[in-house]
């Protein structure tokens, strides 16, 4: 689960698990261990999440996204779709990273 989430988050950030490991000065040999089911320790996991703009819960597969409820929720989703319309893929990824960043600040 961890490695799949890591690959998705890396792809959304235009990188790879190996490139991320290099950027964070982590041995690239770890990527093979992650692919085989190992999970990095808390400090490394936190650094990865911060670099990728996601939560550690997301990387661990325990962050269950929920849709906004009620009429306001539908308005928010519709407004978000309107706002990102016409943006490039990179710009949409930036919006997603910023939203994830705001979520992590909310949990502090």
N, CA, C and O atoms as a MOPAC input file, in Angstrom:
PM7 MOZYME 1SCF
protein

 N      0.83000 1    -1.18900 1     0.00000 1
 C      0.00000 1     0.00000 1     0.00000 1
 C      0.87700 1     1.25700 1     0.00000 1
 O      0.64900 1     2.16700 1    -0.79700 1
 N      1.88700 1     1.31500 1     0.89600 1
 C      2.72900 1     2.50000 1     0.98200 1
 C      3.37400 1     2.82300 1    -0.36000 1
 O      3.31500 1     3.96400 1    -0.81800 1
 N      3.98700 1     1.82800 1    -0.99200 1
 C      4.71900 1     2.09700 1    -2.22600 1
 C      3.78300 1     2.57900 1    -3.33400 1
 O      4.14600 1     3.45600 1    -4.11800 1
 N      2.58300 1     2.00900 1    -3.39700 1
 C      1.62000 1     2.45700 1    -4.41400 1
 C      1.24000 1     3.92200 1    -4.19600 1
 O      1.20000 1     4.70700 1    -5.14300 1
 N      0.96300 1     4.27900 1    -2.95100 1
 C      0.63000 1     5.67800 1    -2.62800 1
 C      1.81800 1     6.58900 1    -2.91500 1
 O      1.64500 1     7.70100 1    -3.41500 1
 N      3.02300 1     6.12000 1    -2.60000 1
 C      4.22700 1     6.89900 1    -2.86200 1
 C      4.38700 1     7.15200 1    -4.35700 1
 O      4.68800 1     8.27200 1    -4.77000 1
 N      4.18800 1     6.11500 1    -5.17100 1
 C      4.30900 1     6.28400 1    -6.62100 1
 C      3.29400 1     7.29100 1    -7.15100 1
 O      3.61900 1     8.10500 1    -8.01600 1
 N      2.08000 1     7.24000 1    -6.64000 1
 C      1.03600 1     8.16800 1    -7.08500 1
 C      1.41500 1     9.59500 1    -6.71200 1
 O      1.35400 1    10.49500 1    -7.55000 1
 N      1.80600 1     9.80300 1    -5.45700 1
 C      2.17500 1    11.14200 1    -4.99500 1
 C      3.38500 1    11.66600 1    -5.76400 1
 O      3.43900 1    12.84500 1    -6.11700 1
 N      4.34500 1    10.80000 1    -6.02000 1
 C      5.51700 1    11.21500 1    -6.80300 1
 C      5.10200 1    11.61800 1    -8.21200 1
 O      5.53500 1    12.65400 1    -8.71400 1
 N      4.26400 1    10.80600 1    -8.85300 1
 C      3.82200 1    11.11400 1   -10.20900 1
 C      3.09300 1    12.45900 1   -10.26700 1
 O      3.27900 1    13.23600 1   -11.20300 1
 N      2.26700 1    12.72100 1    -9.26200 1
 C      1.54600 1    13.99200 1    -9.22200 1
 C      2.49300 1    15.17300 1    -9.03500 1
 O      2.13800 1    16.31400 1    -9.33200 1
 N      3.69200 1    14.89800 1    -8.54400 1
 C      4.69400 1    15.94000 1    -8.33400 1
 C      5.79800 1    15.90600 1    -9.39300 1
 O      6.80500 1    16.60500 1    -9.27400 1
 N      5.59800 1    15.08900 1   -10.42500 1
 C      6.55400 1    15.02900 1   -11.51400 1
 C      7.90200 1    14.43900 1   -11.12000 1
 O      8.93900 1    14.85900 1   -11.63200 1
 N      7.88900 1    13.47000 1   -10.21600 1
 C      9.13400 1    12.84900 1    -9.77600 1
 C      8.92200 1    11.34600 1    -9.65200 1
 O      7.87600 1    10.82700 1   -10.04300 1
 N      9.89000 1    10.66600 1    -9.12100 1
 C      9.81000 1     9.21900 1    -8.90400 1
 C     10.28700 1     8.92500 1    -7.48600 1
 O     10.93500 1     9.76500 1    -6.86100 1
 N      9.96900 1     7.72600 1    -6.97100 1
 C     10.46600 1     7.38200 1    -5.63700 1
 C     11.99700 1     7.45800 1    -5.53900 1
 O     12.53100 1     7.90200 1    -4.52400 1
 N     12.69100 1     7.03000 1    -6.58100 1
 C     14.15700 1     7.08300 1    -6.56800 1
 C     14.65200 1     8.52500 1    -6.53700 1
 O     15.55200 1     8.85600 1    -5.76600 1
 N     14.07000 1     9.38000 1    -7.36900 1
 C     14.46900 1    10.79000 1    -7.38900 1
 C     14.15900 1    11.46100 1    -6.05100 1
 O     14.93900 1    12.28200 1    -5.57000 1
 N     13.02700 1    11.11200 1    -5.45700 1
 C     12.66600 1    11.66500 1    -4.15200 1
 C     13.69000 1    11.24100 1    -3.09900 1
 O     14.13300 1    12.05700 1    -2.29100 1
 N     14.05900 1     9.96600 1    -3.11500 1
 C     15.04700 1     9.47300 1    -2.15800 1
 C     16.35800 1    10.25500 1    -2.30200 1
 O     16.94600 1    10.67300 1    -1.30500 1
 N     16.80900 1    10.44900 1    -3.53400 1
 C     18.03900 1    11.20800 1    -3.76800 1
 C     17.91000 1    12.62800 1    -3.22700 1
 O     18.82100 1    13.13300 1    -2.57200 1
 N     16.77600 1    13.26900 1    -3.50500 1
 C     16.56800 1    14.65300 1    -3.06300 1
 C     16.61700 1    14.76200 1    -1.54200 1
 O     17.11700 1    15.74900 1    -1.00300 1
 N     16.10100 1    13.75300 1    -0.85500 1
 C     16.05300 1    13.77400 1     0.60600 1
 C     17.29100 1    13.12500 1     1.23700 1
 O     17.34200 1    12.92000 1     2.45000 1
 N     18.28800 1    12.80500 1     0.39900 1
 C     19.54100 1    12.18000 1     0.87600 1
 C     19.28900 1    10.84200 1     1.58100 1
 O     19.90400 1    10.52800 1     2.60000 1
 N     18.37100 1    10.07200 1     1.00600 1
 C     18.04500 1     8.73300 1     1.49900 1
 C     18.63700 1     7.75300 1     0.49500 1
 O     18.56800 1     7.99600 1    -0.71000 1
 N     19.21000 1     6.66400 1     0.95600 1
 C     19.77800 1     5.66700 1     0.05300 1
 C     18.71700 1     5.20000 1    -0.94600 1
 O     17.61000 1     4.82500 1    -0.56000 1
 N     19.06900 1     5.22700 1    -2.23000 1
 C     18.11100 1     4.79300 1    -3.25000 1
 C     17.84800 1     3.29500 1    -3.16500 1
 O     16.88900 1     2.80400 1    -3.75900 1
 N     18.68900 1     2.55800 1    -2.43100 1
 C     18.43600 1     1.13700 1    -2.20900 1
 C     17.15900 1     0.89300 1    -1.42800 1
 O     16.59000 1    -0.19800 1    -1.47400 1
 N     16.71100 1     1.91500 1    -0.71000 1
 C     15.46900 1     1.78100 1     0.05200 1
 C     14.26000 1     1.60800 1    -0.84700 1
 O     13.27700 1     0.98800 1    -0.44200 1
 N     14.31200 1     2.14300 1    -2.05900 1
 C     13.12700 1     2.05800 1    -2.92500 1
 C     12.74300 1     0.61400 1    -3.19100 1
 O     11.55700 1     0.29100 1    -3.25600 1
 N     13.72900 1    -0.25900 1    -3.34500 1
 C     13.42800 1    -1.68200 1    -3.53400 1
 C     12.77000 1    -2.29300 1    -2.31600 1
 O     11.85300 1    -3.10600 1    -2.43400 1
 N     13.24000 1    -1.89800 1    -1.14500 1
 C     12.62600 1    -2.39800 1     0.09800 1
 C     11.18200 1    -1.89700 1     0.22200 1
 O     10.29000 1    -2.64200 1     0.62800 1
 N     10.96800 1    -0.63600 1    -0.13000 1
 C      9.60400 1    -0.08600 1    -0.07100 1
 C      8.69300 1    -0.83500 1    -1.02400 1
 O      7.54700 1    -1.14700 1    -0.70200 1
 N      9.22900 1    -1.11900 1    -2.21000 1
 C      8.43400 1    -1.83900 1    -3.21400 1
 C      8.05800 1    -3.23600 1    -2.71700 1
 O      7.01900 1    -3.77800 1    -3.09600 1
 N      8.90200 1    -3.80700 1    -1.87700 1
 C      8.63200 1    -5.14500 1    -1.31700 1
 C      7.80300 1    -5.09000 1    -0.03300 1
 O      7.59100 1    -6.12300 1     0.60300 1
 N      7.33800 1    -3.91700 1     0.35300 1
 C      6.41700 1    -3.83100 1     1.48200 1
 C      6.94200 1    -3.17900 1     2.74000 1
 O      6.18400 1    -2.98800 1     3.69200 1
 N      8.21300 1    -2.83300 1     2.77400 1
 C      8.75300 1    -2.13400 1     3.94900 1
 C      8.25400 1    -0.69100 1     3.94500 1
 O      7.98300 1    -0.12000 1     2.88900 1
 N      8.13800 1    -0.11500 1     5.12600 1
 C      7.70000 1     1.27400 1     5.28600 1
 C      8.79500 1     2.03200 1     6.02500 1
 O      9.31300 1     1.54600 1     7.03000 1
 N      9.15100 1     3.21800 1     5.53800 1
 C     10.20400 1     3.97600 1     6.22100 1
 C      9.75900 1     4.42100 1     7.61400 1
 O      8.56700 1     4.47300 1     7.91800 1
 N     10.75400 1     4.74000 1     8.45400 1
 C     10.46700 1     5.23500 1     9.79600 1
 C      9.81400 1     6.60500 1     9.76600 1
 O      9.71900 1     7.24400 1     8.71800 1
 N      9.37000 1     7.04000 1    10.92200 1
 C      8.58900 1     8.26600 1    11.05000 1
 C      9.25000 1     9.52000 1    10.50200 1
 O      8.60300 1    10.30200 1     9.80500 1
 N     10.53300 1     9.72900 1    10.80500 1
 C     11.20500 1    10.94100 1    10.33700 1
 C     11.27700 1    10.99500 1     8.82000 1
 O     10.99100 1    12.02600 1     8.21300 1
 N     11.65900 1     9.88300 1     8.21400 1
 C     11.76500 1     9.83700 1     6.75800 1
 C     10.37700 1     9.95500 1     6.13800 1
 O     10.19300 1    10.67200 1     5.15400 1
 N      9.41400 1     9.26400 1     6.70400 1
 C      8.04200 1     9.32600 1     6.20200 1
 C      7.52400 1    10.76300 1     6.22500 1
 O      6.89200 1    11.21200 1     5.26900 1
 N      7.79000 1    11.48100 1     7.31500 1
 C      7.35400 1    12.87300 1     7.43700 1
 C      8.02900 1    13.75200 1     6.37800 1
 O      7.37500 1    14.59700 1     5.76700 1
 N      9.31800 1    13.55900 1     6.16300 1
 C     10.03400 1    14.34100 1     5.14800 1
 C      9.46000 1    14.08700 1     3.76400 1
 O      9.30100 1    15.01300 1     2.96800 1
 N      9.15200 1    12.83400 1     3.48400 1
 C      8.57600 1    12.47800 1     2.18500 1
 C      7.21300 1    13.14900 1     2.00800 1
 O      6.92800 1    13.73200 1     0.96200 1
 N      6.38400 1    13.05800 1     3.03400 1
 C      5.05000 1    13.65000 1     2.95700 1
 C      5.13900 1    15.15600 1     2.74100 1
 O      4.40700 1    15.71000 1     1.92100 1
 N      6.02500 1    15.81800 1     3.47000 1
 C      6.17300 1    17.26500 1     3.30800 1
 C      6.64600 1    17.61400 1     1.90800 1
 O      6.13300 1    18.54900 1     1.29300 1
 N      7.61000 1    16.87600 1     1.40500 1
 C      8.14400 1    17.14700 1     0.07000 1
 C      7.08700 1    16.95100 1    -1.01100 1
 O      7.06800 1    17.67200 1    -2.00800 1
 N      6.20800 1    15.97100 1    -0.80600 1
 C      5.18700 1    15.64600 1    -1.79900 1
 C      3.87300 1    16.39300 1    -1.58300 1
 O      2.97300 1    16.31500 1    -2.42000 1
 N      3.75600 1    17.11200 1    -0.47200 1
 C      2.52800 1    17.86100 1    -0.21100 1
 C      1.34700 1    16.97800 1     0.12800 1
 O      0.20600 1    17.29300 1    -0.20900 1
 N      1.62900 1    15.85900 1     0.80400 1
 C      0.56300 1    14.95000 1     1.23700 1
 C      0.73200 1    14.68900 1     2.72500 1
 O      1.70100 1    15.15000 1     3.32900 1
 N     -0.18400 1    13.96700 1     3.31000 1
 C     -0.07000 1    13.61200 1     4.72000 1
 C      0.61500 1    12.25300 1     4.85000 1
 O      0.63200 1    11.45600 1     3.91300 1
 N      1.17000 1    12.01100 1     6.01800 1
 C      1.73900 1    10.69000 1     6.27100 1
 C      0.62800 1     9.63500 1     6.24700 1
 O      0.85000 1     8.50900 1     5.80200 1
 N     -0.54800 1     9.99500 1     6.71700 1
 C     -1.68300 1     9.06100 1     6.66300 1
 C     -1.98400 1     8.66400 1     5.21600 1
 O     -2.28700 1     7.50500 1     4.93400 1
 N     -1.89800 1     9.62700 1     4.31200 1
 C     -2.12500 1     9.31300 1     2.88900 1
 C     -1.10600 1     8.27500 1     2.42000 1
 O     -1.47000 1     7.26200 1     1.82300 1
 N      0.18200 1     8.53900 1     2.69900 1
 C      1.22300 1     7.60800 1     2.25500 1
 C      1.04700 1     6.22400 1     2.86500 1
 O      1.39000 1     5.22200 1     2.23800 1
 N      0.51800 1     6.16100 1     4.07600 1
 C      0.30700 1     4.87700 1     4.74100 1
 C     -1.00300 1     4.21300 1     4.33900 1
 O     -1.27400 1     3.07500 1     4.72100 1
 N     -1.81000 1     4.92700 1     3.56900 1
 C     -3.07100 1     4.35700 1     3.09600 1
 C     -4.18800 1     4.38900 1     4.10900 1
 O     -5.14700 1     3.62500 1     3.99800 1
 N     -4.08200 1     5.27300 1     5.11500 1
 C     -5.13600 1     5.33500 1     6.12400 1
 C     -5.90000 1     6.65400 1     6.08800 1
 O     -6.76800 1     6.89700 1     6.92600 1
 N     -5.57700 1     7.50100 1     5.12000 1
 C     -6.27300 1     8.77700 1     4.96600 1
 C     -7.45600 1     8.54300 1     4.05300 1
 O     -7.29700 1     8.42000 1     2.83800 1
 N     -8.62800 1     8.48100 1     4.62500 1
 C     -9.83200 1     8.21000 1     3.86000 1
 C    -10.46000 1     9.52600 1     3.41600 1
 O    -11.05800 1    10.23000 1     4.23000 1
 N    -10.32900 1     9.87200 1     2.11700 1
 C    -10.94500 1    11.11600 1     1.67000 1
 C    -12.46100 1    11.01500 1     1.75200 1
 O    -13.04700 1     9.97800 1     1.44200 1
 N    -13.07300 1    12.09200 1     2.16700 1
 C    -14.52600 1    12.12400 1     2.25200 1
 C    -15.03700 1    13.27300 1     1.40500 1
 O    -14.42300 1    14.33800 1     1.34600 1
 N    -16.14400 1    13.05200 1     0.76100 1
 C    -16.74000 1    14.10400 1    -0.05200 1
 C    -17.46200 1    15.07500 1     0.87600 1
 O    -18.02900 1    14.67400 1     1.89200 1
 N    -17.43400 1    16.35400 1     0.51500 1
 C    -18.18900 1    17.31600 1     1.32500 1
 C    -19.66100 1    16.93600 1     1.34300 1
 O    -20.19000 1    16.41700 1     0.35900 1
 N    -20.30900 1    17.19300 1     2.44900 1
 C    -21.71000 1    16.80500 1     2.59400 1
 C    -22.63500 1    17.96900 1     2.28800 1
 O    -22.25700 1    19.13400 1     2.41000 1
 N    -23.84400 1    17.63500 1     1.89300 1
 C    -24.91100 1    18.61000 1     1.74200 1
 C    -24.73400 1    19.55600 1     0.56600 1
 O    -23.84200 1    19.38800 1    -0.26400 1
 N    -25.60200 1    20.54800 1     0.51800 1
 C    -25.62600 1    21.50700 1    -0.57700 1
 C    -24.32000 1    22.28700 1    -0.68000 1
 O    -23.81100 1    22.49500 1    -1.78100 1
 N    -23.77400 1    22.71900 1     0.45000 1
 C    -22.52400 1    23.46000 1     0.42600 1
 C    -21.41400 1    22.61600 1    -0.17800 1
 O    -20.58500 1    23.12500 1    -0.93200 1
 N    -21.39300 1    21.34400 1     0.14400 1
 C    -20.38700 1    20.45000 1    -0.41800 1
 C    -20.46200 1    20.39300 1    -1.92500 1
 O    -19.43400 1    20.43700 1    -2.60100 1
 N    -21.66800 1    20.29400 1    -2.46200 1
 C    -21.83200 1    20.26300 1    -3.91600 1
 C    -21.39400 1    21.57900 1    -4.53400 1
 O    -20.79700 1    21.59100 1    -5.61000 1
 N    -21.68300 1    22.68900 1    -3.86300 1
 C    -21.25500 1    23.99700 1    -4.36600 1
 C    -19.74100 1    24.09400 1    -4.40600 1
 O    -19.17000 1    24.60500 1    -5.37000 1
 N    -19.09300 1    23.60600 1    -3.36200 1
 C    -17.62700 1    23.66200 1    -3.28800 1
 C    -17.01400 1    22.84600 1    -4.41800 1
 O    -16.09500 1    23.30800 1    -5.09500 1
 N    -17.52000 1    21.63600 1    -4.62200 1
 C    -16.98400 1    20.78100 1    -5.68400 1
 C    -17.20900 1    21.43100 1    -7.04300 1
 O    -16.29800 1    21.46000 1    -7.87100 1
 N    -18.39500 1    21.94600 1    -7.28300 1
 C    -18.69100 1    22.59900 1    -8.56500 1
 C    -17.78700 1    23.81000 1    -8.76900 1
 O    -17.26900 1    24.01700 1    -9.86700 1
 N    -17.59400 1    24.60200 1    -7.73600 1
 C    -16.73300 1    25.78900 1    -7.83500 1
 C    -15.28900 1    25.39300 1    -8.10800 1
 O    -14.61100 1    26.01800 1    -8.92400 1
 N    -14.82300 1    24.35700 1    -7.42600 1
 C    -13.45100 1    23.89400 1    -7.64000 1
 C    -13.25600 1    23.42900 1    -9.08000 1
 O    -12.24100 1    23.73900 1    -9.70200 1
 N    -14.21400 1    22.69600 1    -9.60300 1
 C    -14.11700 1    22.22400 1   -10.99100 1
 C    -14.09000 1    23.40200 1   -11.95900 1
 O    -13.34400 1    23.38200 1   -12.93700 1
 N    -14.89100 1    24.41700 1   -11.69600 1
 C    -14.90800 1    25.60800 1   -12.54900 1
 C    -13.58100 1    26.33700 1   -12.48400 1
 O    -13.07000 1    26.79300 1   -13.50700 1
 N    -13.02000 1    26.45000 1   -11.29300 1
 C    -11.77300 1    27.18800 1   -11.10600 1
 C    -10.58400 1    26.51200 1   -11.77100 1
 O     -9.69300 1    27.20200 1   -12.26800 1
 N    -10.54300 1    25.17900 1   -11.79700 1
 C     -9.38500 1    24.51300 1   -12.39400 1
 C     -9.53800 1    24.30600 1   -13.89700 1
 O     -8.58300 1    23.92600 1   -14.57500 1
 N    -10.72100 1    24.55300 1   -14.41100 1
 C    -10.95000 1    24.40000 1   -15.84400 1
 C     -9.99200 1    25.30400 1   -16.62000 1
 O     -9.86500 1    26.49300 1   -16.32500 1
 N     -9.33700 1    24.73700 1   -17.59100 1
 C     -8.42500 1    25.50900 1   -18.42000 1
 C     -7.00000 1    25.59200 1   -17.89000 1
 O     -6.11600 1    26.10000 1   -18.58000 1
 N     -6.76000 1    25.10000 1   -16.67100 1
 C     -5.40200 1    25.10200 1   -16.13700 1
 C     -4.61500 1    23.94100 1   -16.74600 1
 O     -5.18800 1    22.92300 1   -17.13400 1
 N     -3.31700 1    24.10800 1   -16.82300 1
 C     -2.46600 1    23.02500 1   -17.30900 1
 C     -2.41000 1    21.92300 1   -16.24700 1
 O     -2.79500 1    22.13800 1   -15.09800 1
 N     -1.92800 1    20.75100 1   -16.64100 1
 C     -1.78000 1    19.64700 1   -15.69000 1
 C     -0.87900 1    20.06000 1   -14.53000 1
 O     -1.16400 1    19.73400 1   -13.37700 1
 N      0.20700 1    20.77500 1   -14.82800 1
 C      1.11200 1    21.22000 1   -13.76900 1
 C      0.42200 1    22.17800 1   -12.80500 1
 O      0.64800 1    22.11900 1   -11.59700 1
 N     -0.41600 1    23.05500 1   -13.33800 1
 C     -1.13200 1    24.00100 1   -12.47700 1
 C     -2.14700 1    23.27500 1   -11.59400 1
 O     -2.31200 1    23.62400 1   -10.42500 1
 N     -2.81700 1    22.28000 1   -12.13900 1
 C     -3.77500 1    21.49800 1   -11.34400 1
 C     -3.03000 1    20.76100 1   -10.22900 1
 O     -3.49900 1    20.72100 1    -9.09200 1
 N     -1.86300 1    20.17600 1   -10.55500 1
 C     -1.06300 1    19.51400 1    -9.52000 1
 C     -0.67000 1    20.49900 1    -8.42400 1
 O     -0.65900 1    20.14600 1    -7.24500 1
 N     -0.34800 1    21.72600 1    -8.80800 1
 C      0.02000 1    22.74700 1    -7.82500 1
 C     -1.15800 1    23.06000 1    -6.91000 1
 O     -0.97700 1    23.21900 1    -5.70200 1
 N     -2.35400 1    23.14800 1    -7.46600 1
 C     -3.55600 1    23.38500 1    -6.66000 1
 C     -3.75700 1    22.23000 1    -5.68200 1
 O     -4.06900 1    22.45500 1    -4.51300 1
 N     -3.58100 1    21.00400 1    -6.15000 1
 C     -3.75500 1    19.82900 1    -5.30100 1
 C     -2.72100 1    19.82800 1    -4.18000 1
 O     -3.05300 1    19.54900 1    -3.02800 1
 N     -1.46400 1    20.14100 1    -4.51400 1
 C     -0.41300 1    20.19600 1    -3.49000 1
 C     -0.72500 1    21.27100 1    -2.45700 1
 O     -0.50500 1    21.06700 1    -1.26300 1
 N     -1.23500 1    22.41400 1    -2.90900 1
 C     -1.54200 1    23.49000 1    -1.96700 1
 C     -2.68500 1    23.07600 1    -1.03400 1
 O     -2.64200 1    23.34800 1     0.16500 1
 N     -3.69800 1    22.42300 1    -1.58600 1
 C     -4.80700 1    21.95700 1    -0.75300 1
 C     -4.30800 1    20.94100 1     0.27900 1
 O     -4.73700 1    20.96900 1     1.43300 1
 N     -3.40700 1    20.04800 1    -0.13100 1
 C     -2.83800 1    19.07400 1     0.81000 1
 C     -2.02000 1    19.78100 1     1.88100 1
 O     -2.05400 1    19.39200 1     3.04800 1
 N     -1.29000 1    20.81100 1     1.49200 1
 C     -0.49900 1    21.58900 1     2.44900 1
 C     -1.41000 1    22.23100 1     3.49500 1
 O     -1.10700 1    22.19900 1     4.68800 1
 N     -2.51600 1    22.80800 1     3.05300 1
 C     -3.45600 1    23.43400 1     3.97700 1
 C     -4.02900 1    22.39000 1     4.94400 1
 O     -4.20900 1    22.67200 1     6.12900 1
 N     -4.31500 1    21.18700 1     4.43600 1
 C     -4.80500 1    20.12700 1     5.31000 1
 C     -3.77800 1    19.76900 1     6.37800 1
 O     -4.13800 1    19.56300 1     7.53700 1
 N     -2.50600 1    19.69300 1     6.00200 1
 C     -1.48900 1    19.34100 1     6.99900 1
 C     -1.34600 1    20.43700 1     8.03500 1
 O     -1.11800 1    20.14500 1     9.20800 1
 N     -1.47300 1    21.68300 1     7.63400 1
 C     -1.39800 1    22.79900 1     8.60800 1
 C     -2.57400 1    22.75000 1     9.56200 1
 O     -2.43200 1    23.08100 1    10.73900 1
 N     -3.71800 1    22.34800 1     9.07600 1
 C     -4.93900 1    22.26300 1     9.88800 1
 C     -4.74900 1    21.24300 1    11.00900 1
 O     -5.31600 1    21.39800 1    12.09000 1
 N     -3.95000 1    20.19500 1    10.75500 1
 C     -3.75200 1    19.13200 1    11.73200 1
 C     -2.65600 1    19.45500 1    12.74000 1
 O     -2.43800 1    18.68100 1    13.67200 1
 N     -1.96300 1    20.57500 1    12.57800 1
 C     -0.85800 1    20.91500 1    13.49000 1
 C     -1.37100 1    21.46600 1    14.80000 1
 O     -0.57900 1    21.80300 1    15.68100 1

